[in-house]
């Protein structure tokens, strides 16, 4: 039986202060279809999406002339492209959704790409890091980031810190290869040396043999890419158990973000991450966002503290509502996509803009380190890289081959 979770029936989105007359929306709720993982080892993703979406809807329900929507959320159950494709088709044909979004894995987003193209319906991908994704359908727009947007700045940071030799430690799927290509491009371009990458099969739980390779190779920095959840926490704990940090090695990449802390504890201390968001960012939108989620969920918040997963879903909903505003709620995919290109707004992560040429977000990347502040683990920003365009698309649009 399909798992159907109704997130909201009479719900509204953000108002856009244009000074013009408010649009007239249909009396019936506009249906939004969201896909995510709420069961299995990666359930933290869909559950975080749900919490952020619910908070968004509560905050803007029926205010300032926004459309009334019905959000339908269905569980994909993890890295399951056929299931994602099936559910997307059913939501379009049976549920008559006007627009869709969600998902956590590159594979599942790619699984729905041709469905969205055929239906001429926008899909706002809440999370996927492989750069080529948005090229697979003109109706895909990303609410997250690409590996190139986080790993090229990380390579620059590593070079600035004097690291000469690094090794990749990655989950063996498409975004992992993007991490290898992007960090390697930035690091070798600046004179650094890359050792052969260590590829860890998806859903690995025993990392001992892979960390033995790290011990044998002894790089100055181990650059990881792991999907949030068990593999991310396992990497952090395995690195700490081996005592690599005491030998002067640094673990950096996608791990060490806030939602790992309940599973890793103090093992995460000193881990460096390159990310689009940390909950301590000092801007009005983030302060309001953190306050809202903490007041609504308290200690029941899925990730303990607001995480980049929450921000992706929050911003994804803002993008969806912007597109609905542009069509007065009508299912006009081409008009919606025209509206989202070039759209700029203030997010808890900082100001973001949808690149009109690539449908990627132009945004700030933050290099952080896990430290204890007032007795609590937190990510402290070491350096911010503002207005980062996706480097992969930049290289390819310039006719250069990304190595």
C-alpha positions as CSV (number, residue, x, y, z in Angstrom):
1,X,0.0,0.0,0.0
2,X,1.3,3.4,-0.9
3,X,2.3,5.5,2.1
4,X,0.4,8.7,1.8
5,X,1.1,11.5,4.2
6,X,-1.0,14.6,4.1
7,X,1.1,17.5,5.2
8,X,-1.5,20.2,4.9
9,X,-4.9,21.0,3.4
10,X,-5.6,24.7,3.3
11,X,-2.0,26.0,3.3
12,X,-0.4,29.0,1.9
13,X,3.1,30.2,1.1
14,X,5.2,33.3,1.1
15,X,3.9,36.6,0.0
16,X,5.9,38.7,-2.4
17,X,5.7,42.4,-1.7
18,X,5.2,43.8,-5.2
19,X,2.8,46.6,-4.4
20,X,0.4,45.2,-7.0
21,X,-3.0,43.7,-6.7
22,X,-3.0,40.2,-5.2
23,X,-3.7,37.4,-7.8
24,X,-7.0,35.5,-7.8
25,X,-6.5,31.8,-7.1
26,X,-8.9,29.0,-7.7
27,X,-11.2,28.1,-4.8
28,X,-10.0,24.5,-4.7
29,X,-6.5,23.8,-3.1
30,X,-3.6,23.6,-5.5
31,X,-2.0,20.2,-5.2
32,X,1.8,19.9,-4.7
33,X,3.4,16.5,-4.9
34,X,6.5,15.9,-2.7
35,X,8.6,12.7,-2.8
36,X,11.1,11.7,0.0
37,X,12.4,9.0,2.2
38,X,10.6,8.5,5.5
39,X,11.5,4.8,6.1
40,X,14.7,2.8,6.2
41,X,18.3,3.9,7.1
42,X,17.9,7.3,5.3
43,X,14.6,8.3,6.9
44,X,16.2,11.3,8.4
45,X,16.1,13.0,5.0
46,X,12.3,12.7,4.4
47,X,11.5,13.3,8.0
48,X,13.6,16.5,8.0
49,X,11.9,17.6,4.8
50,X,8.5,17.0,6.4
51,X,9.3,19.1,9.4
52,X,10.6,22.0,7.4
53,X,7.7,21.9,5.0
54,X,5.2,21.8,7.9
55,X,6.9,24.7,9.6
56,X,6.9,26.7,6.3
57,X,3.2,26.0,5.8
58,X,2.3,26.9,9.4
59,X,4.2,30.2,9.1
60,X,2.6,31.4,5.9
61,X,-0.9,29.8,6.0
62,X,-3.4,32.0,4.3
63,X,-1.4,35.2,4.6
64,X,-0.9,38.0,2.0
65,X,-2.9,36.5,-0.8
66,X,-0.9,33.3,-1.2
67,X,-2.5,30.3,-2.8
68,X,-4.2,27.6,-0.8
69,X,-2.4,24.3,-1.4
70,X,-2.7,20.7,-0.5
71,X,0.7,19.0,-0.1
72,X,0.8,15.3,-0.8
73,X,4.0,13.5,0.5
74,X,4.9,10.0,-0.5
75,X,7.7,7.7,0.8
76,X,10.2,6.6,-1.9
77,X,12.0,4.4,0.7
78,X,15.6,5.3,-0.1
79,X,17.7,5.0,-3.2
80,X,15.0,3.5,-5.4
81,X,14.7,5.2,-8.9
82,X,11.9,2.9,-10.2
83,X,9.8,3.7,-7.1
84,X,10.4,7.4,-7.5
85,X,9.4,7.3,-11.1
86,X,6.2,5.3,-10.4
87,X,5.1,7.6,-7.7
88,X,5.8,10.7,-9.8
89,X,3.6,9.3,-12.6
90,X,0.8,8.4,-10.2
91,X,0.9,11.9,-8.6
92,X,0.6,13.5,-12.1
93,X,-2.1,11.2,-13.5
94,X,-4.1,10.3,-10.4
95,X,-3.6,13.1,-8.0
96,X,-3.5,15.9,-10.5
97,X,-0.6,17.8,-8.9
98,X,0.4,21.1,-10.4
99,X,4.0,21.0,-9.4
100,X,6.4,18.6,-7.7
101,X,9.6,18.5,-5.6
102,X,11.6,16.7,-3.0
103,X,14.0,13.7,-3.2
104,X,17.4,13.1,-1.7
105,X,19.5,11.0,-4.1
106,X,20.8,11.8,-7.6
107,X,19.6,8.5,-8.8
108,X,16.0,9.1,-7.8
109,X,16.0,12.6,-9.2
110,X,17.3,11.2,-12.5
111,X,14.6,8.6,-12.3
112,X,11.8,11.2,-12.5
113,X,13.5,13.5,-15.0
114,X,11.9,12.2,-18.2
115,X,8.6,12.0,-16.5
116,X,8.7,15.7,-15.7
117,X,9.8,16.5,-19.3
118,X,6.9,14.6,-20.8
119,X,4.4,16.2,-18.4
120,X,6.0,19.6,-18.8
121,X,5.9,20.0,-15.0
122,X,8.5,21.6,-12.8
123,X,10.3,19.5,-10.3
124,X,12.3,21.3,-7.5
125,X,14.9,18.9,-6.4
126,X,15.4,19.4,-2.6
127,X,18.7,17.5,-2.5
128,X,21.0,16.1,-5.2
129,X,24.7,17.0,-5.7
130,X,25.6,15.7,-9.2
131,X,26.2,18.6,-11.5
132,X,24.7,17.1,-14.6
133,X,21.3,16.6,-13.1
134,X,19.7,19.8,-14.2
135,X,20.8,19.1,-17.8
136,X,18.6,16.0,-17.9
137,X,15.3,17.9,-18.0
138,X,14.4,21.6,-18.7
139,X,11.9,21.3,-15.9
140,X,14.4,20.4,-13.2
141,X,15.6,23.2,-10.8
142,X,17.8,22.5,-7.8
143,X,17.2,23.8,-4.3
144,X,20.5,22.3,-2.9
145,X,24.0,22.5,-4.3
146,X,26.4,20.6,-6.5
147,X,29.5,18.8,-5.4
148,X,31.5,21.3,-7.5
149,X,30.1,24.2,-5.5
150,X,31.4,22.8,-2.2
151,X,34.5,20.9,-3.1
152,X,36.2,23.5,-5.3
153,X,36.1,26.0,-2.4
154,X,37.2,23.3,0.0
155,X,40.2,22.6,-2.3
156,X,41.1,26.3,-2.2
157,X,40.9,26.3,1.6
158,X,43.1,23.2,1.8
159,X,45.7,24.8,-0.4
160,X,45.6,28.0,1.7
161,X,46.3,25.8,4.8
162,X,49.4,24.3,3.2
163,X,48.2,20.8,2.5
164,X,50.1,19.1,-0.3
165,X,48.7,15.6,-0.5
166,X,45.1,14.6,-0.2
167,X,43.1,11.4,-0.7
168,X,39.4,11.0,-1.5
169,X,37.2,8.7,0.6
170,X,33.9,8.5,-1.1
171,X,30.6,6.6,-1.4
172,X,30.7,4.8,-4.7
173,X,27.9,6.4,-6.6
174,X,27.5,9.3,-9.0
175,X,27.8,12.3,-6.5
176,X,31.0,10.6,-5.1
177,X,32.6,10.7,-8.5
178,X,31.6,14.4,-8.8
179,X,33.4,15.0,-5.5
180,X,36.5,13.3,-6.8
181,X,36.4,15.3,-10.0
182,X,35.6,18.7,-8.3
183,X,38.1,18.5,-5.4
184,X,40.7,17.0,-7.6
185,X,40.2,19.8,-10.2
186,X,40.6,22.6,-7.6
187,X,43.4,21.0,-5.7
188,X,45.7,19.9,-8.5
189,X,45.1,23.2,-10.3
190,X,46.7,24.9,-7.3
191,X,49.7,22.5,-7.2
192,X,48.4,19.8,-4.8
193,X,48.8,16.1,-5.3
194,X,45.9,13.6,-5.2
195,X,46.4,10.0,-4.2
196,X,44.2,7.2,-5.8
197,X,40.6,7.5,-4.4
198,X,39.1,5.0,-2.0
199,X,35.7,4.0,-3.1
200,X,33.3,2.7,-0.4
201,X,30.2,0.7,-1.6
202,X,26.9,2.2,-0.7
203,X,25.3,1.0,2.6
204,X,28.7,-0.1,4.0
205,X,28.7,-0.5,7.7
206,X,32.2,-2.0,8.3
207,X,34.8,0.6,7.3
208,X,37.9,-1.2,8.7
209,X,39.4,-2.4,5.5
210,X,39.0,1.0,3.9
211,X,40.6,2.9,6.8
212,X,43.5,0.4,6.6
213,X,44.2,1.8,3.1
214,X,44.1,5.3,4.5
215,X,46.6,4.2,7.2
216,X,48.9,2.7,4.5
217,X,48.7,5.8,2.2
218,X,49.0,8.4,5.1
219,X,47.6,11.5,3.3
220,X,47.7,14.9,4.9
221,X,44.0,15.3,4.4
222,X,41.3,12.8,3.8
223,X,38.5,14.3,1.7
224,X,35.2,12.4,2.0
225,X,31.8,12.4,0.3
226,X,29.2,10.4,2.1
227,X,25.4,10.5,2.1
228,X,24.0,11.9,5.4
229,X,23.1,9.1,7.8
230,X,24.9,5.8,8.7
231,X,27.8,6.1,6.2
232,X,28.6,9.7,7.2
233,X,28.6,8.8,11.0
234,X,30.6,5.7,10.3
235,X,33.3,7.6,8.5
236,X,33.6,10.1,11.4
237,X,33.8,7.4,14.0
238,X,36.2,5.2,12.1
239,X,38.5,8.2,11.5
240,X,38.5,9.0,15.2
241,X,39.0,5.4,16.3
242,X,42.1,5.1,14.1
243,X,43.6,8.2,15.8
244,X,44.4,9.8,12.5
245,X,43.8,13.3,13.8
246,X,46.5,12.8,16.4
247,X,48.9,12.0,13.5
248,X,48.1,15.4,12.0
249,X,45.6,14.2,9.4
250,X,42.4,16.2,8.8
251,X,39.1,14.8,7.8
252,X,37.2,17.2,5.5
253,X,34.3,17.2,3.1
254,X,30.6,16.4,3.5
255,X,30.8,14.9,7.0
256,X,30.7,16.8,10.3
257,X,27.4,18.5,9.7
258,X,25.0,19.1,12.5
259,X,22.7,16.1,12.0
260,X,25.7,13.7,12.5
261,X,26.3,14.8,16.1
262,X,23.8,12.6,17.9
263,X,25.4,9.5,16.3
264,X,29.1,10.6,16.5
265,X,29.4,12.5,19.8
266,X,32.8,14.0,20.4
267,X,34.3,11.9,17.5
268,X,33.3,14.7,15.3
269,X,35.6,17.3,17.0
270,X,38.0,18.8,14.5
271,X,36.1,17.5,11.4
272,X,36.0,20.1,8.6
273,X,33.0,20.4,6.3
274,X,32.2,22.4,3.2
275,X,28.5,23.2,3.3
276,X,25.7,25.6,2.3
277,X,24.4,26.0,5.9
278,X,25.1,25.9,9.6
279,X,22.5,26.9,12.2
280,X,24.7,29.6,13.7
281,X,24.7,31.9,10.6
282,X,24.2,35.5,11.7
283,X,21.4,36.8,9.4
284,X,17.7,37.7,10.3
285,X,16.2,35.0,8.1
286,X,18.3,32.3,9.8
287,X,17.6,33.5,13.3
288,X,13.8,33.5,12.6
289,X,14.1,30.0,10.9
290,X,16.0,28.5,13.9
291,X,13.6,30.0,16.4
292,X,10.6,28.7,14.4
293,X,11.8,25.1,14.2
294,X,13.0,25.0,17.8
295,X,9.7,26.4,19.0
296,X,7.7,24.0,16.9
297,X,9.7,20.8,17.5
298,X,12.0,21.3,20.4
299,X,14.0,18.2,21.3
300,X,11.9,16.2,18.8
301,X,13.6,17.9,15.8
302,X,14.8,15.0,13.6
303,X,18.4,16.2,13.3
304,X,18.7,17.7,16.7
305,X,19.3,21.2,15.4
306,X,18.2,22.8,12.0
307,X,20.4,21.3,9.3
308,X,21.0,21.9,5.6
309,X,18.3,19.3,4.9
310,X,15.7,21.5,6.6
311,X,16.9,24.6,4.6
312,X,16.8,22.7,1.3
313,X,13.1,21.8,1.9
314,X,12.3,25.3,3.2
315,X,13.9,27.0,0.2
316,X,12.4,24.4,-2.1
317,X,8.9,25.4,-0.9
318,X,9.7,29.1,-1.3
319,X,10.7,28.4,-4.9
320,X,7.5,26.3,-5.5
321,X,5.3,29.1,-4.1
322,X,7.1,31.6,-6.3
323,X,6.2,29.6,-9.4
324,X,2.6,29.1,-8.3
325,X,2.3,32.9,-7.8
326,X,3.6,33.4,-11.3
327,X,0.7,31.4,-12.8
328,X,-2.0,32.2,-10.3
329,X,-1.9,28.5,-9.3
330,X,-2.4,27.2,-12.8
331,X,-0.4,24.2,-14.0
332,X,1.6,26.0,-16.6
333,X,5.1,24.4,-16.5
334,X,6.7,26.7,-19.1
335,X,5.5,29.9,-17.4
336,X,6.6,28.5,-14.0
337,X,10.1,27.7,-15.3
338,X,10.4,31.2,-16.8
339,X,9.5,32.7,-13.4
340,X,12.0,30.7,-11.5
341,X,15.0,31.6,-13.7
342,X,16.8,34.6,-12.2
343,X,14.7,34.5,-9.0
344,X,16.6,35.8,-6.0
345,X,15.5,35.6,-2.4
346,X,16.8,35.7,1.2
347,X,17.3,32.3,2.7
348,X,18.4,31.1,6.1
349,X,21.7,30.2,4.3
350,X,22.0,33.7,2.9
351,X,20.9,35.3,-0.4
352,X,20.5,32.8,-3.2
353,X,19.7,33.4,-6.9
354,X,18.6,30.8,-9.4
355,X,21.0,31.1,-12.3
356,X,18.8,31.6,-15.3
357,X,21.2,29.7,-17.6
358,X,21.7,26.6,-15.5
359,X,18.8,26.5,-13.0
360,X,21.4,26.1,-10.3
361,X,21.6,28.2,-7.1
362,X,24.2,30.9,-6.9
363,X,25.0,30.9,-3.2
364,X,27.6,31.1,-0.4
365,X,29.7,28.1,0.6
366,X,30.9,27.8,4.2
367,X,34.0,25.9,5.3
368,X,33.5,24.9,8.9
369,X,35.1,23.0,11.7
370,X,33.4,21.1,14.5
371,X,34.2,22.6,17.9
372,X,32.7,22.8,21.3
373,X,31.0,26.1,22.2
374,X,29.4,26.4,25.6
375,X,29.8,22.6,26.0
376,X,27.9,21.8,22.8
377,X,29.2,20.5,19.5
378,X,28.8,23.1,16.8
379,X,30.1,24.0,13.4
380,X,32.2,27.1,13.5
381,X,32.7,28.9,10.2
382,X,36.3,29.2,9.1
383,X,35.8,30.9,5.8
384,X,32.9,31.9,3.6
385,X,33.0,31.9,-0.2
386,X,30.2,34.2,-1.4
387,X,28.2,34.0,-4.7
388,X,29.5,30.6,-5.8
389,X,28.2,29.6,-9.2
390,X,28.3,25.9,-10.1
391,X,31.9,25.5,-11.4
392,X,31.0,22.5,-13.5
393,X,28.6,24.4,-15.7
394,X,30.9,27.4,-15.8
395,X,33.7,25.2,-17.1
396,X,31.5,23.5,-19.7
397,X,29.9,26.7,-20.9
398,X,33.4,28.1,-21.5
399,X,34.2,25.1,-23.6
400,X,36.7,23.7,-21.1
401,X,36.8,20.1,-20.0
402,X,36.6,19.5,-16.3
403,X,39.3,17.1,-15.2
